Amino acid sequence: MKTDNLTDNERVTAESAEAENGNKAASVLGKFKDVQTLMQAYTDLEAEFTRRSQRLKELEKGNKADTASDGTNDLPSLSSEEELIETALSNEKVRNAVIGGYLKGIAAAKEVPLISGGGAIPAPRNTPKSVKEAGILARKFLNK
């Protein structure tokens, strides 16, 4: 009898181990019932991703072509600075805008900056200490 119990216990333990492994596999697979279903779903997903990537690439190409042909870039392609200068000078609107900006910059440079905070340091007063020094200062003042 002891052997029967021992065999039954081993069988129960083996069955519970298989059930636990099955539960772990089921929890890893999530909503998929087996590995084959999971692989099929992955293959379908991969194909859909490829289709969407190709569609996105086509849309990006079309978008680049639309922006190039919509006429917003009216300037010709310029290969050098000299051509850019000639083109800018030939357009009166551009020329006036450049000259106006330059004149505003010059006018702004002539403004005296305001001193904020603190005060100016006065020069020491130069007062004569004697009549002789007063005479020297008077001669300098009158000769100028």
Legacy VTK file of the C-alpha trace (Angstrom):
# vtk DataFile Version 3.0
C-alpha trace
ASCII
DATASET POLYDATA
POINTS 144 float
0.000 0.000 0.000
2.736 2.384 0.654
3.978 1.990 -2.868
0.543 2.813 -4.293
0.420 6.024 -2.315
3.912 6.912 -3.386
3.086 6.350 -7.064
-0.130 8.349 -6.769
1.721 11.219 -5.100
4.357 11.238 -7.847
1.637 11.217 -10.513
-0.218 14.114 -8.827
3.008 16.094 -8.516
3.883 15.536 -12.169
0.391 16.541 -13.304
0.460 19.719 -11.207
3.894 20.601 -12.608
2.568 20.215 -16.169
-0.463 22.339 -15.306
1.789 25.042 -13.856
3.951 24.997 -17.003
0.816 25.236 -19.134
-0.420 28.217 -17.094
2.953 29.937 -17.421
2.960 29.368 -21.187
-0.620 30.642 -21.420
0.273 33.758 -19.434
3.309 34.415 -21.661
1.230 34.044 -24.842
-1.359 36.475 -23.525
-4.506 36.487 -25.636
-3.147 33.862 -28.073
-4.174 30.259 -27.439
-0.969 28.697 -28.789
2.372 29.517 -30.378
1.091 28.983 -33.936
-1.589 31.647 -33.472
1.006 34.025 -32.035
3.345 33.447 -35.012
0.494 34.037 -37.498
-0.437 37.295 -35.757
3.213 38.413 -35.808
3.525 37.653 -39.534
0.346 39.617 -40.266
1.582 42.523 -38.160
4.939 42.553 -39.916
3.259 42.644 -43.345
0.986 45.516 -42.251
3.973 47.445 -40.894
5.796 47.047 -44.207
2.739 48.306 -46.141
2.402 51.338 -43.885
6.105 52.154 -44.130
5.920 52.048 -47.922
2.806 54.261 -47.901
4.520 56.778 -45.619
7.537 56.910 -47.915
5.252 57.553 -50.922
3.456 60.342 -49.068
6.756 61.972 -48.076
7.916 61.896 -51.719
4.634 63.447 -52.815
4.875 66.135 -50.132
8.389 67.105 -51.239
7.267 67.285 -54.863
4.259 69.466 -53.919
6.347 71.979 -51.985
8.847 72.259 -54.813
6.185 72.871 -57.467
3.770 75.152 -55.576
5.640 78.314 -56.610
6.463 79.605 -53.134
10.138 79.675 -53.952
10.215 82.317 -56.701
13.952 82.956 -56.432
16.041 81.213 -59.039
18.734 78.904 -57.807
21.806 81.069 -57.375
25.249 79.621 -57.676
27.282 82.525 -56.333
27.087 85.594 -54.148
27.536 87.872 -57.160
24.383 86.476 -58.767
22.520 86.929 -55.497
23.608 90.575 -55.284
22.636 91.230 -58.915
19.229 89.646 -58.371
18.639 91.639 -55.177
19.676 94.927 -56.809
17.458 94.328 -59.819
14.379 93.962 -57.587
13.373 97.430 -56.357
11.375 96.115 -53.408
14.318 94.093 -52.093
16.735 96.974 -52.686
14.514 99.422 -50.740
14.132 96.961 -47.876
17.901 96.493 -47.603
18.618 100.228 -47.756
15.854 100.960 -45.227
17.279 98.409 -42.805
20.737 99.877 -43.218
19.513 103.428 -42.547
17.592 102.308 -39.457
20.774 100.675 -38.151
22.745 103.882 -38.664
20.037 106.011 -37.011
19.924 103.662 -34.021
23.701 103.911 -33.605
23.519 107.718 -33.263
21.293 107.525 -30.202
23.031 108.257 -26.921
22.637 105.408 -24.505
20.928 106.362 -21.290
22.852 105.847 -18.107
20.848 103.860 -15.668
21.731 103.510 -12.050
24.555 105.249 -10.283
25.658 108.748 -11.084
28.470 110.498 -12.867
31.643 111.195 -10.945
32.301 114.916 -10.965
35.747 116.261 -11.803
37.561 117.872 -8.922
36.999 121.610 -8.763
39.902 123.717 -9.895
39.730 126.840 -7.773
42.612 129.229 -7.436
44.213 129.294 -4.019
45.876 132.659 -4.444
45.533 135.886 -6.410
48.477 134.858 -8.578
46.725 131.566 -9.600
43.522 133.525 -10.300
45.441 135.828 -12.639
46.942 132.865 -14.525
43.478 131.313 -14.956
42.047 134.645 -16.145
44.795 135.025 -18.769
44.181 131.455 -20.047
40.453 132.144 -20.227
40.854 135.466 -22.054
43.485 134.198 -24.535
41.329 131.395 -25.762
LINES 1 145
144 0 1 2 3 4 5 6 7 8 9 10 11 12 13 14 15 16 17 18 19 20 21 22 23 24 25 26 27 28 29 30 31 32 33 34 35 36 37 38 39 40 41 42 43 44 45 46 47 48 49 50 51 52 53 54 55 56 57 58 59 60 61 62 63 64 65 66 67 68 69 70 71 72 73 74 75 76 77 78 79 80 81 82 83 84 85 86 87 88 89 90 91 92 93 94 95 96 97 98 99 100 101 102 103 104 105 106 107 108 109 110 111 112 113 114 115 116 117 118 119 120 121 122 123 124 125 126 127 128 129 130 131 132 133 134 135 136 137 138 139 140 141 142 143
